[in-house]
Amino acid sequence: MDKNIVLNGKLVELRHKYPFRIGLMSDFHVGAQHGIFPPDFSDTYGLGYKLNGGQVKLWEYLNQFILKLNEFKVNTLILLGDIIAGKNFIEGGVYQITTDLKIQKDAAVEVLGYICKNVPTIEKVIILRGTPYHGARDMPVEEAVADSLSLKYHVNASYAGEYMFLDLKYNGYKKTLWLAHPATGAVVYPETALGRDVNQFLQAYATGKLPKVDMIIRAHKHEFIELHKSSIRYMVLPCWQFYVPYNQAVEWYSKWQPDIGGAILLADEEMRLRPLHFVYPNITDPEKYITFHSKNDPYKVEEKCLSKK
């Protein structure tokens, strides 16, 4: 990245090279009413799907994130699972646009194809498996997404399984990333669970069970969290789905407001890691706001503000 500054009246050019420029995204939940969905999409039956207001806003955020991917000339895109929404068995398909996994897969390919088409520096796409509930329990839907993305958009896309070690090597320097979709849990203090996970990775390395890991990257929680210790970093990725009002989420309403967005990880010539996150404003349902007017009738309700849900 090049930056120009003026020092003592003279133009000074600062140069910093990043051989590795990685885009990180997760939890698209394509196929859900609250997840990102491609505009003007038609399925194999010729049926079209209109975006709701929240999905329109998600698409705007995606375009803003694409600007960042281009600004940093991202050359690798890694997706940490939950690309589609799945059938949502527990709620019987409620909150879904469609429960057809093929249609969800095709729509997800359109989203990823749009990203790759508009970020020409992307050379490689890697997709990890998400929660089997948001897909199929007997097969990784993400593998089908990677295959279709490669075939339709001529993108070098591959499926990496449930987790992966990613070694970054340059001029004798090396950093190792460990990536997976599942995240360790702690509802009230999630950073405590992350700290415990860090200690367990360090212990496994000290006892020779695992190689040294310099950064852990997880997803699933729909919130952005970052920890940085002297020998290891930790990041949980935000999502691309706005709030879904299922029963437990209403019980923990304020807690389950998601972080929407993505991240970019830069590694310089000495393999120093520089993670950047881009989180966009939350999306709330305007129909859930009811307005009472007391000017004339204290019990009059503004009808247009009543929720339809």
N, C-alpha and C positions, 0 to 999 in steps of 0.2 A: 504494500500500500504506500502511495506517495503523498506526502503532505508538504506544502510550501509555507514557510514562515519568514518573517522579516526580523533580522537581528542586527542592531547597530546600523540600520538603514540599508542593509544588504539582504538580498533574497537568499535564503538558505533552503536547500532541498533535503528533506529527510527521507530516507528509504528504509523500508522494513519489509523483508520478503517472508511470505508465508507459503511454503511449499504445499502444506496441507490446509485446505479450506473446506470444512465439512458442515453441511446443513443438517440439522437435526429436527425431526418432526415426529409426532405421534398422535394417536387417538383421534382419527378423523371421524370414525363412526358413520361412514357413508351409508345411507339407507335409513337413518334415524331422522325424525322430524326436527331434532335439535342439532344434528351434525351437519358438517359442510357437505354441499351437494353441487354438482356442476350445472350451471344455467343451460337452458335449451337442450337438456338431455332427453333422448327418446330411447326406450328400451327395444328389445328385439321384436316386440309385438306392435311397435309403432306408437306406443303411448308416451305422451310427454308429461313432465313433472314441473310444476310451478314452485319456485322457491318462496318460503314464507319470509317475513321481514327479518327474522334473526339470521336466516341462511343468507339473505342478501348482504347483511352486514358481515357475516363470516367471509363471504367471497371478497368483499372490500378489504378485509384484513389480510386475506391471502395475497391479494395484489400488492399490498403494502409490504408484506414479508418478501415477496418476489423481488421488489426493489432492493431490499437489503441483500438478498442472495446474489443479485447482479452487482451491487456495489462492492461486495467482497469477493466477487468472481469465484463463487463456490464451485468446486470441482467434484465433490462427492455429496450425495444426498442419502442419509440413512433414516429409515422409518422404523420406529420401535413398536410396531404392532397396533392392533385394534383399528385396522384400516377400514373395515366395514362394521356394521352394527350387529349383524347376525339376526336370528329369529326372535329374540327376546322372549324366551319360553315362559319365564316366571310371570311376566305381565300379560301373557297371551298375545303378544304382538302389538300391544299398545305402545304408542310413541314411535311407531315405525312408519316410514313412507311405503315400504314394501318389505315383506319377509322373504322374498325370492333372493336367494344368495347369489345366483348368477347375475341378476339385475344389479344387485349391490356391488358385485365384483366389477361389472362393466362400468358402472358409474365411478367407482374408485379409480379405475384405469384412466378414465377421462380426466379426473382431477390431477393425477400424477402426470399424465401426458401434457396437460396444460402447463404445469410447473416446469417440466423439462423443456418444452417448446419455448417458453419465455425466459429460461435461464440457459442460454446456449453453452455456457462454460461447464455445465454438469457433464462429467464423463462416465460416472458410475452411480447406480442406484442400488442400495442394499436394503432388503426388507426383512425384518425379524417377525417371528410369530407373536401374536398378542394373546389375549385371554381366549381360550377355546369357546367360551360362552358367546363371544362376539365373533362368531365364524362358524366353524364346524368342529365338533369334538373328535371326529374320526379322521380328519385330514386338515392340513394347514391351508386355509384359503389364501393366505399371503403368498404362497408359492404360485398359485394360479394367477394372482394379481401380477407378480413379477414376470411370469411367462407371457401373459397377455400384453403387458407394457412393452416388453422387448419386441414382440411380434408386430404390434400395431404401430408403435412410435419409433421403432428401431433404436431403442435405448438399451444400453448395457446394464440390464437389471438382473439381480439374482436374489434368491431366498437363502437366508443364513441360519434358519432354524430357531430354536428357543432362546439361544444366547450366543454371544461370540466374543472372542478376544480379537482385538484389532491392533496390530503392531504398526506404529509409524516410525519409519527409519529414514534418516537423511544425514549424509556426511559423517557417519560414525555415531550419531546420536540416535536414541531410541526412546519412545514412550509407548506404553501399552494401555489400551482402553478395554474395559469390560462393559458390554452392553446387553441389556435384556429388558423386556417389557414389565414383568412383575416388580412391585416395589414392596419393601418391608413396611409393616403397618404400625401406626400409632395415630389415633384420631386427634387427640388434643395437642400433643407435642410431637409432630412428625419428625422434627430434627433429632429427637432422641433416638428414634429407630434408625435413622441414617447414620448417626454416630456409632451405634452398635454394629451396624453393617460394616462400617469402615474398620472398626477394631477387629472384627472377625476376618476380614480380608487380610489385614496386617498379620494376624495370628497365623492364618493359613500359609502366608508367605514365610513367616519366621520358622514354621515347623516343616517347611519343604513340601507342603501339599499343593500349593499353587505358585505360579510365577508372580513376579512383582507386578502389581497393577497400579498405574499412575492416576487413573481416573475411572470412576464408576458412573455409568449413565443408565438411568432407569426411567420409567414412565408410569402409566396406569392411574396415578393419583389425580390427574387433571389439575395439577398445580405446579408452579415453578418453585423449586428449592435448590439452593446451591450451598455446599460446604467446602471449605478449603483449609486443609491442614498442611503442615510442612512437607509431608511426603506423599500426599494423596488428595485428589479432588473428588467431589461427588455432585452430581446434578440430576434432578428429577425434572422431566420435561413438562411444559404446559400442553394443552390440547387444542382441538379444533371443533369443540362442541359446547354449546351454551347450556345453561342449567336445565336439567330434566327433573320434573316434579314427581318422581316416584316416592313411595311412602317414606322410606328411610331418609331420602334427601329433603323431604319437607320437615321431618322431625329435626334434622340438623341443617335447617335452611341456610343460615348464615355461613356455616362451615363449608357446605358443598357448593358455594359459588366458585366456578372454575377460573383458572388462569388460561386465557386464550392466546395462543401464539406459538413461536418456535425459537430455536437457538442456532447459533453458528459457533463452531469451534475452530479456532485458528492455531496452527502450530508453526513456529518460526524455524529458522535454520539451525538453532540449537535445541529444537524440540521443546521450547517453552510454550505452555498451553495458555491460550487466551480465549475463554468462553464468553460469548455475548448472548444475552437473551432479549427477546422482543415480545413483550406482553401488551395486548391491546385492551381497550376498555371493555368492561363486562357488558353483557347483553341481558336486559331484563324484559319481561313481557308487559307491554303497555296496557294490555287488557286486564291485568291483575290489579290495576289502580282504580279505586272507586272514590269519586269526589262527592262530598256532601256540601250543599250550599245553604247558608243560613240567612240570606238577605231577606227573603220573603217567607219561605216555608222551611223551618229548620230540619224537616224530614225529607225534603226533596232530594232526589238522587239524579245526578247527571247521567242520563240513559246511555249516551255514547261511550261513557267510560266504564260501563259495567262489563265484567268479564263474560265472555261467551263460553268459557271452559268450566 
